[in-house]
Amino acid sequence: MDYPHTNTTKKYTNKFCKPLLVEWFAGLLFYFLAVALTIGGSIPLAIGSITICLSYFILFNSMHAAAHRHFSGGLSKYLWVDKTIGKTSGVLTQIPYKPFANLHIEHHKNTGTFGSDPDFIPFPSFRLMNRYYFLSYLIQVGSIIPIFNKYMIKRLPKFVRQRLEFRKNKTIDRQLGITLLVVLTTVVTGYGSYGLWLIYFPFLLQRYVLMVLFMWLPHVSGSSDRYKNTRSLITPLINRVSFIKLVDFHTEHHLYPSVPSSYLRKLHFEILDELEENKVVILGRFNRKPWKR
């Protein structure tokens, strides 16, 4: 839901978002082409793996959009589109849709608040964030093991335990277990290179990029002020791509979460006075004049 003090978003909502649908189909095309061409030997494994990673970012944005009902525009007759695209994207990216949607809505309600924000990351430095990524992944994998889950979790730092508690979900654990089992099966049957390059590597890289670009970089932990707990990162050369806009214009997204990422660039200029008045942190080249609106 949007904040009640403005009607700015009306022209971008309450309608089906066709640009996002086109983007979703592009993500599907990238994914299935990469898999088919790699298995068929038309492209190297590394190229196929990178292409799958790129498709994951597009599909993740589609799943995120579905969680916010961006495809349907909130119209009840199109809600099935949100659910279908969200679940399909979740299966392909190995991120269960329903748990993700629930966690993400909680993130919006409690952004930057320790103990309430499921995406809370307290590290100000990139180096510490990297260490946390590898530690958190090992812990998440280990939490599937009952003995580890029972005796080791309690010894972890408090914020790490809280993030695990937020993500304590049978569907999430099952998806992680399935991914590891499929990769192990490919190794045992002699197709390990496909399992590692087409499943496991994209799986790891996607989570790393999401943690850096969607959790750590655009958020300022420890503040409940909606103008202070996020920042806008402007990259004019590439922000015309919808799923990049979600990274760039993150404050705009949090202020007006019902606006699809396809329109965040336009929204940025329309509320620029509001952003400047509230001293929102905007990093990068964001001058009005050099940009073509």
WOVEN-V827653 format. One line per field, one symbol per residue. phi: phi as a letter, one per 20 degrees, with the letter a starting at -180 (. if undefined). psi: psi as a letter, one per 30 degrees, with the letter a starting at -180 (. if undefined). burial: b if it has 9 or more other C-alpha atoms within 8 Angstrom, else e. A space follows every 10 residues. Layout:
BEGIN
phi->???
psi->???
burial->???
END
This chain:
BEGIN
phi->.effebdgeg fdclbfefgf fffffffffg ffffffffff nfcfgfffff ffgfffffff fffffffemf ffmnfffdff fgffffffff ffemcgffgf ffffffgffc gmefncefdf ceeedfffff ffgfffffff ffffegfffe degfeeggff fffffgefbf ffffffffgf ffffffffen dgffffeecf ffgffgffff ffeddefedd fnceffedec cdddcgfcff egffgfffef fgfffcfeef fgdffffgff dgfffffelf fcdoecgfff eef
psi->klkfglgefe ffahlkjeee eeeeeeeeee eeeeeeeeef gflleeeeee eeeeeeeeee eeeeeeeghe efggkefgff eeeeeeeeee eefhjkeeee eeeeeeeefh kgjkfejfgk jgkfkeeeee eeeeeeeeee efffjeeeee feefflleee eeeeeegjke eeeeeeeeee eeeeeeeegg heeeeeefee eeeeeeeeee eeffeeegkj kgkfkfffgl lkjkifffgf kefeeeeehe eeeeeiffkl ffgeeeeeef geeeeeeghk jjkajgkeef kj.
burial->eeeeeeeebe ebbbbbbeeb bebbeebbeb beebbebbee eebebeebbb bbbbbbbbbb bbbbbbbebb bbbbbeebbe bbbebbbebb bbbbbbbebb bebbbbbbeb bbbbebbbeb eeeeeeebbe eebeebeeeb bbbbeeebbe ebbeeeeeeb bbbbeebeee ebbebbbebb ebbbbbbeee bbebbbbbbb bbbebbebbb bbbbbbebbb bbbbebbbbb bbbbbbeebb ebbbbbbbbb bbbbbbbbbb bbbbbebbee eeeebeeeeb ebbeebeeee eee
END
